[in-house]
């Protein structure tokens, strides 16, 4: 199986550390062993039925303890909601369970944002190298069956992909298997005309990438015009009453870190949206520097100078929430801060990424990847240690073993790097080819 053009740990190394996708996978590490175990159990049960002498009188069972009753109730609730026990394939060596999958659908985009796309552009994969509709659906189903309950479609700009509505519709069919959220991250330029169809198909969560409300600055930051189109998409999403609507703002020192920040806070006065300020992060080609980073505490001072009633509120949405929640008293919307650089949340990370060309990326900042696309299309080389003698495209069980090996090697934070400067020096993809 071939790997992408980006540097990463060889699959064989992942396999060595995985111990057949880690011992916690139990008999699932080998479909054959599972079958043998099942067959043995069936045979044993059959003997009991046929041998009357083996039937023993029923013994009275002790009353269940409080703990037993609680566990039984949890199993009942899980059976109703479609939740499953944590999958060993999606649990890393730091005991983090991964329930959130981000799938990039394309590397193409109709904007050229400063922090995402290098000024000189990037070499894009030909269409044949990208995941097909069926491959996206297959991977989504596989991950959901292992416990993923949230999928977000990203890009590039996912609305440039013609089969977007079909993909969302197919994801919606996974809800009985435990999928709860179907999200989309879009720049909003061409979203409005497809938004009704997407929501009808099952889209429940929408994130709009928008870094300024100033039309001139918008053109400078995106190298394109189109602020009016984005605002129309925002208004339409509110009209349709989508379940969750967020605006993602990447803040860059000296560019949109003062008046623009307060403009977005003012937007929440009468608009029930969550504006999230995201710290500027280093990726290939975006010319990241520490001096361009605006820390969370600095943004707080800027906002509180204008809005003294700006306060922290509520609890985290869930244990894996990435945002710190704030709000101005009396405003309909709220504000969040995603502090990836100055106060990371790696300890509760539950996110995995699949790039548009089919590579599994277990950390946003890491350059280690493994190609699920090649496994699905070509299978494995004869000397691949994990699958000796395997022939043909990978089965779902083989894909799970690849996924488990990669997840099992995930570092505690920031792909094992110590600080932002080291992240900036590392080789990684441009953001547009990772998936926002």
Secondary structure as GFF3:
##gff-version 3
##sequence-region A 1 436
A	DSSP	alpha_helix	11	18	.	.	.	ID=ss1
A	DSSP	three_ten_helix	23	29	.	.	.	ID=ss2
A	DSSP	alpha_helix	31	50	.	.	.	ID=ss3
A	DSSP	three_ten_helix	52	54	.	.	.	ID=ss4
A	DSSP	alpha_helix	66	81	.	.	.	ID=ss5
A	DSSP	three_ten_helix	88	90	.	.	.	ID=ss6
A	DSSP	beta_strand	100	104	.	.	.	ID=ss7
A	DSSP	three_ten_helix	127	129	.	.	.	ID=ss8
A	DSSP	alpha_helix	133	145	.	.	.	ID=ss9
A	DSSP	beta_strand	150	154	.	.	.	ID=ss10
A	DSSP	three_ten_helix	158	160	.	.	.	ID=ss11
A	DSSP	alpha_helix	164	172	.	.	.	ID=ss12
A	DSSP	three_ten_helix	175	177	.	.	.	ID=ss13
A	DSSP	beta_strand	181	186	.	.	.	ID=ss14
A	DSSP	alpha_helix	192	201	.	.	.	ID=ss15
A	DSSP	beta_strand	205	209	.	.	.	ID=ss16
A	DSSP	alpha_helix	215	222	.	.	.	ID=ss17
A	DSSP	alpha_helix	227	240	.	.	.	ID=ss18
A	DSSP	beta_strand	244	251	.	.	.	ID=ss19
A	DSSP	alpha_helix	259	267	.	.	.	ID=ss20
A	DSSP	beta_strand	274	279	.	.	.	ID=ss21
A	DSSP	three_ten_helix	290	292	.	.	.	ID=ss22
A	DSSP	alpha_helix	296	306	.	.	.	ID=ss23
A	DSSP	beta_strand	310	312	.	.	.	ID=ss24
A	DSSP	beta_strand	324	328	.	.	.	ID=ss25
A	DSSP	beta_strand	334	338	.	.	.	ID=ss26
A	DSSP	three_ten_helix	346	348	.	.	.	ID=ss27
A	DSSP	beta_strand	351	354	.	.	.	ID=ss28
A	DSSP	beta_strand	359	361	.	.	.	ID=ss29
A	DSSP	beta_strand	370	371	.	.	.	ID=ss30
A	DSSP	alpha_helix	372	377	.	.	.	ID=ss31
A	DSSP	three_ten_helix	385	387	.	.	.	ID=ss32
A	DSSP	alpha_helix	396	408	.	.	.	ID=ss33
A	DSSP	three_ten_helix	414	416	.	.	.	ID=ss34
A	DSSP	alpha_helix	420	425	.	.	.	ID=ss35
A	DSSP	alpha_helix	431	434	.	.	.	ID=ss36
###
